[in-house]
């Protein structure tokens, strides 16, 4: 087990957000976290990353903080550094010699289809290219657990498909455990081994869990053509509607 969350209670001052959340992620497993708006998905992710302190309950990780990667919706690329230097930055901070860090950064850019673009600055890259650089920046640090908060929401459908396929191939090759927060139910099902559904907040908790049986290595496009995909999507959509309705009533 890479991550285990037990009985997590978390809020902002007297305002409750999460109450009694239990969640596990195994080595190499891909888990998607979905839920109504305001259910605390991003709050849970930030608590797991160590950015928020639980009020009760526990978060246990089988890896140190430096082996946890975090990919936000907005990338963390520094505009005054080239793509190559952005990817190499984390390695340099860890004490890698300059040339070794740059060679490792070049290798990751190549793996993500960005060979020859390392000299460009972020403003000279397309949205899809920037997202790949941000992904290379995180993966170059060899995380055992990757936390992602709606990282592809700003991309159009074609770019989103291309980048998620790249991501899936890399995390499968590297055996990285992933916890993805997303509003896109199709994305959640096509990428994950399990999909967990949070109830509506306040006091949100995980109320449903679906195991997704599609084999790996996985092609998200082919998965969506599988007749079982529509059944999972329909079931999850109905559960999400019910969760949202409970909050209104």
SULLINWO-V704267 format. One record per run of one state. SS is the DSSP state (~ for helix, > for strand, _ for the rest). FROM is the first residue (numbers start at 1). LEN is the number of residues. If there is no record, write none. Layout:
((SS;FROM;LEN) (SS;FROM;LEN))
This chain:
((_;1;2) (>;3;10) (_;13;2) (>;15;11) (_;26;4) (>;30;6) (_;36;5) (~;41;8) (_;49;7) (>;56;6) (_;62;3) (~;65;3) (>;68;4) (_;72;10) (>;82;1) (~;83;11) (_;94;4) (~;98;14) (_;112;9) (>;121;1) (~;122;3) (_;125;2) (~;127;13) (_;140;5) (>;145;5) (_;150;7) (~;157;18) (_;175;2) (>;177;5) (_;182;3) (~;185;7) (_;192;2) (>;194;5) (_;199;5) (>;204;1) (_;205;1) (>;206;6) (_;212;8) (~;220;6) (_;226;1) (~;227;22) (_;249;1))
